[in-house]
Amino acid sequence: MLQTITWTGTAARLLDQTKLPTQTTYVDITDEKQMWDAIKRLVIRGAPAIGVAAAFGVYLGLRHSTADSLKDFDQELDQVCAYLATSRPTAVNLFWALDRQKHVSQETRKQGSRTEEQMVQKIIQRLLAEALTMIDEDNRICRSLGQYGLPLLPTFPDRPTNILTHCNAGGLATVQFGTALAPIYVGAEQGRRFHIYADETRPLLQGSRITAFELQAAGIPATVICDNMAATVMSQGKVDAIIVGTDRVAANGDVANKIGTLNVAILAKYYNLPFYVAAPTSSIDLTLPTGDQIPIEQRDPAEITHALGRQTAPTNINTFNPAFDITPANLVTAIITEHGIALPPFTDSLKKLCDQR
């Protein structure tokens, strides 16, 4: 499987997802400004992958620090983290990773007696080590998500299980293995048969460009549909379950995911289909009581008015382009985490699972 982010020894190498599906291109990121741009422009995307990228961004922004005091270094660390935090507001993994690197800095200085200048260099080394650890950790978490999620999916003796998904929460939204698609990949390893309906996911087509691309590469049958065809395939009995990822889950189980997810959840409720959300606990934000407090990123109007290299709407027309919507908890059947399945009432079950983090 393709890997979205690797460490070359001198740079964070990212698979440029803006070029998919026609080009498989990699870019080397060598400082925090390049990482900010890569996250903002969706060169790397998906909440777990954004978190790991941000962790590398912290290291890249500080590796050439000349601070000879911890006070000066802390100022630099705060500046780099504050800068990276402005790249995208909705995915909580971004802020989780930045806070984690700050914690690494604080914990490292408790180890042994060194001069402050030596301690600064030790902290910088630990920031890189933590980012590398997060790569391995992400792969373990996603595989665990797959193992917990697979038993939720029905089996049929004479046909594949039909799953509908929205946007991309596969391997290309994480380091390598995926969240919403992890149960599919784990099942495929065990001989289970699946067929995936991939919503194309307007306006940036992450479903048709990215989800379909990686499923085809993995040898899993997939069919791309326009977003407004989801109701039709559900009404015709062609869907057995829905699985999506998430960029942030509130304490009550409200889910922020790519715009259009709410549409799918409402349809699933109407057609009595299970609607599952795959969420590593790093995407669960217990500090927010409900989804009303989740900040929603507003993106460039040109994503709506221009498509496939041409203008598709009148010049100067008004646009509304939120990147995400909020699916209320009462539309969610279950939330799949690396520590188990959260069931309603989510306020209790999510807290119990997060306590295992």
N, C-alpha and C positions, 0 to 999 in steps of 0.2 A: 504494500500500500504506500501511496505517496506520503511523505512527511512534510508538514507545513513549515516547521522551524527546526533548524539544526545549528550547532555551533561549530564553526570551521577552525577555531583556535584563535582567530582574530576578528571574526564578524559573526553576526546572527544571520544565517542564510534563510530567506523566506521564499516560499513558493508564491509567485505573484498571481493571486486569484483574479485580478482584474483582466488577465489575459486568457483565462479559461473560457470555453473548452478547446479553443483552436491552437493555443500555444502553451507549452509547459516551460515556463521561464522562472528563473530564480534571481533574486536580488540580494546583495550583501549589504547589511546594515551595520554601520560602524560608529554611529553616535546617536544621541537621544533625539536630535532633530529629525534625522532620517526615520527613526522608529515612530515618532509622533506622526509624521507624514504617512508612513505605511499603514498605521492603524486608522488614521482619518480617512484615507482614500480607499480603504478596504483591500489593500494588498494582502493583509492578513485580517481575518474576520472570524466571528464565532467567539462567544464569551470565553471559553477555556483557553483558546489560542491567543486571544488578546491579553489574557492574564500573564501567560508565559512570556509573550513578547514584551510586555511592560516590564517584567522582571529583568529581562536582558537589557531593556532600555535604560534602567537605572544604573546597571553596571557600566554600560557603554558611555553614559553621561559622566561617570565618575572615575573611570579607570586611569585617566591622565591627571587626576587631581594632584595639585601641588600643596594642598593644605598641610600645615605642620602642627596644627592644633585640632583637637576634636570639635571645638566650637566652630571653627571655620569650616570644617568638613560637614558638620551638621547643617550649616547654612546652605552649603552646596547640595547636600542630599535633599533638603526640603525644597530647594528651587527646582531640582530635576524632577522630583516626584510631583510637585504642583504643576509643572509644565506638562508632563505626560498625562496627568489627570484631565487636562482640557481636551484631549484628543477625541474621546467619545463619552457621553455622560451616562448611558443606560446600563451597560454591562458592568455588574458589580464586581466581576472577576478582575477588572482593571484596577479598581481601588483596593481590592483584597490583596493583589500582588504587590502594589506599592506599599501598603501597610506591612506586609510580610517582610519586605526588604528593609523597611525602617526597623522592624523588630530584630532582624538579623544584626543590624548595626548596633543596637543597644545590647544584645546578648553577647556579641563578640567581645566588646570592651570589658566584659566581666571575666574574661579568660586570661589569666596570667598577667604579669607585670612587664610592661614595655613602655618605651617613650611614646608620647602622643603621636609623633610622626610615624613610628613603627606600627602603632595601633591603627592608624589611618590605612596604611598599606594592607594590614591584616584584614580589616573590614572590607576593603575593595576585593580582596581574594575571596572572602566569604560571600560577597554579593554574587560573584560569578558562580561559585559552587551551588548557591541556593537556586539560581536560575536553571542550572543543569539538573539539579534534583527535581525541579518542577516538571521537566520533560518526562523523566521516568515515572514520577508520581501521576502525571496526567494519563499516561498509558495504563497504569494499574487501575486508576479510578474508572476510566472508560470501560475497560474490560469487566470490571465488577458491575458497572451499570448494565452491561449487556447480560451478564449472568443472572442478575436479579430481574431484569425486564423480560427475558425470553419466556419464562413460564406464564406470563400474562397473555401471551399471544396464542390464539386458538390454532389447533392443528386439524387437518382434513386428510382423509386417507387417499382421496382421488384428485386432489388439486393443491396448488400452492396456497399459502396464506396471503391475502391481499391487504397491504398496508398503504395508507395514504400519509404523506408527510408534507410539510410546508417549509419553505426556505431550505437552508442546509444546516443540519446538525449531525453531519457524518464526520468522517475522518478529517476532512478539510476544514472543519470548524474547531478542531482540537489539535493536539500535536500530531495524532496519527489515526486514532481508532474510532472516535465519534461518541456522541451521547445518544441521540434518538435512533441512530442507525446501529448502535452497538449491539442491541439484541439481534438484529438481522445478521450481522457479521458473526456473532457467536453461534447463532443458530445454523448458519451456512456451514461453519466448521463441523458441526455435528450432523450434517446431512439434511437439515430442515430445508424445505423449499418455500421461497417467498417470491412475490411479485409486488413491486412498489409503484404506486402512483405518486409522481413528483409534481406538485403544483409548481408552475414556472416561477411564481413569486415576483410580481411586478413591484417596483419599477426596475430593479436591477437584475432580475432573472436568476437569483441564486439557485433556484430549484432546477431550472433547465440547464444553466451553465455549469453548475457545480455538483449538485446532488446526482443528476443524471450521469454526469461525467464519471464520478467516482464509482457509482453503482455499475456502470458498464465496464469500467476497468476491473472491478472485482468479480465480474461474471454473474451479477445478480440481475434478473430480468426487471426492467423498469419501463414505465410509460409516462411521458411528459404530458401534462394537461394544463390548459390555461386555468388561472385562478377561479374564473367564473364557471368552470365545469365541475367543480367539486360536488355540488349538489346533485348533478346528474349521475355521476358514478355511484354516489351513495344511494340515490333513489332506485337505481337499477340493481342493487345488491352486489356491487362489484368491490365493496370495501368491507373488511372484517374488523379493522381497528385503525385508529389514528395515533401516531406518535410524533411529537414535536420536541424541539429543544427549548431553551429559555436563556435569556440574558440576565434575568433577575426574578426571584420569587420572594414575595412579601411573606411576613410571618403567618398571615391567614390563608396562604395558598394561592393568592392572586398571582398571575403569571405574566411577565412582560416577554413578548417574543415578537418576531418580525411581523410587520403590519400585514393584516390578512389572517392571522392566526385566530382572532376572535370570530371571524366569519366561519372558519372551519369548525370551531368549538360549538357554535350555535347550531350549525348543520348536524354535527354529530349528536347533539342532544335531541334534535328533532327526529333523527332517524335511529335513535336508540343504539348508537355505536360507542364503544369505549374510547375515551379521549385521554391519552397518557402523555405526561410531560417527563422528559428525561433531564435531570438536573443534578450535577455534582453539588455537594453541599457548599462548595465555594460560591455557587450561584444563588444560594439562599441567604437573604438579608433579613435576619430577625430583628434588626433595628427599625424596620418599617412595618407598622401595623397592617397596612393594606396596600394594594396597588396604586391607590390614589397618590401616594407619596413618591412613586418611582418617576424619576425625570425621563421625559421622552425626547429623544434626539430629533431635531428638525433638520432635514437635509436640503441640498441644493435643488431649487425648482427645475433646473435643467434636466434632472433625472426623470422628471415627468414630461417636460415639453420637448425633449429630444431623445430619440431612441434609434439604435442601429445606424448611427452616423447621419441622421437627418432630423429636421424639425418636424414634430408630430402634433403641435398645438399652435394656436395663433400667437403671434408676437405680443408680449406684454400681458398675456392672460394671467389671471390670478391662479395660484396653485396652493395646495396644502399637501405637504410631503413629510408626515411623521414616519420615522424609521420603524417604530414599534407600536403595538397596541397592548392593552391589558385584557387578559382573559380572566374573568372572575372565578374564584375558587369553586363556586357551585356548578361550573361547567366541566370541572376537571375530575376524571375518574380516579386517578392515582398519580403520584409523583414518584418517579424511580430515581433513587440515589445510589451511591456506591456502598451505603450502609444498610440498604433495604428499601422497602416500599412504604411510602407515606400515604395513608388513607384519611378521608375526612373523619373527624374534624382536624384540619391540617394544623391549626395552631398548636395542638398537642403533639401530633405525630412528627411534624417537622422539627420541633424543638428537641424531641428525644433523639432523632437521627443526627441532628447537628451537635448534640452533646457528645457524640462519639467521634467527632472530628479530631 
